[in-house]
Amino acid sequence: MARKLNPTERRAQRNRSRLKKNAGEGRLRLSVFRSSKNISAQLIDDTKGVTVASASSQEEAVAAKGSNKDGAAAVGKLLAERALAKGQKLVMFDRGRYIFHGRVKALADAAREGGLEF
């Protein structure tokens, strides 16, 4: 018997199905992971199964900003710089189970300002 999904799991499942549908466009996936103390993001090429670029609030370049919205924005900016250095500009934003608010939104806005398009 299948168990019922809680609202967070349903939201993540809905997001994953949307990403799978758009995966054939050849764009990288910008995946976000948020914990209570840190935030990290990575650009993933799903066709090859490799991570192209990543950034985290635990890195020395970003750690001084903290793990609040300012730190998340610094992570987004750093990830955008690394992606542009590798020649990648078009991405799909994968927020996972997190709602688009607070630190996740700050990271996405900074990545857009850094030159990524999604």
N, C-alpha and C positions, 0 to 999 in steps of 0.2 A: 504494500500500500504506500503510495507516495505521500510524503509529508507536505504540509502547507508551508509556503514561503512567507516569511515575515515581510513587511513593507520595504525594508532596506534591501533584502535579497531580490524582491520583485523589481525594484528600481535598477539594481545592478544588472539583472537579467535583461530588462528592456533596453538598457544602454548597450550591452554586449550584442544583442541582436541587431541593433541599428549600426554598430560598428562593423559587424560581419557583412551586412548588406552593402556598405560603402567601401569595403576593403579592396574591391577589385579596381579601384581608381588609381592604384599605385602610389598612394600617399602614405607617409609614415604616421604612426600612432604616437601621440604625446600622452603618455600614461602618467598619472599623478598618484602618489601614495602619501597619505597624511597620517601622522601619529599625533599623540598628545604633545610631544616635544619637538618633533622635526617634520620636515616636508621634503619630498624628493620627487624628481620627475625624470623621465627617460624617453627618448625617441626610439621606437621599435619598428623595424622593418619586418612585418609579419610574413611576407613572402619568403624571405631568407631565414627568418627566425633569429635575427641578431639585433643587438642594441647598438644604435649608431652614435648616440651621445647621451650623456646623463649629467645631472647636477643635483646636489643635495645641500640642505642647510647645515650639514655636519662638516662640509669642506671649509678649509681655513679662509678662503676668499669670501665666504658668505657668513661664517660663524659669528662674526662681530655684529651682524645685523639682528641676530636672535632668531626665534622661531615664530615670530608674530607675522603680521601682514608685510612689514618691511623686509623681513627675511625671506618670505615667500616671493615677494617681488624681485629680490636679488637673485633667487634661484631661477625664476623665469627669465630674467635678463641674461644670466650666465648660460642657460640652456640655449637661448636664441643665438647668442654669440657663437657657441660651439656648433650649432646646427648650420649656421651660415658659413662657418669656416669649412664645413664638410660639403657645402654646396646644396643643402636641403632647405627648402623654403615652405613648401606646402605640407601641412600636417592635418590629422584629425585629432580633436581633443577628446581624450578618454578620461573622464573624471571618475570613473568607476562608481562606487556606491556613495560618493560624497556629493552633497548638493552644491550647486554653483553659487557659493557665497563665502565671504570671509577670505581665508588664506588661499583657497582654491581659485577664487575669482581674481585675487591679487596676482597670483602666479600667471594666470591666463592673460590678464591685461598687460603684464610686463613682457610676456613672450610676444604678444602682438606688437607692442611698442618696439621690441627688439628686432622685428622684421619677419617673424613667422606669420603665415597666413592660414587661418582656419575660421 
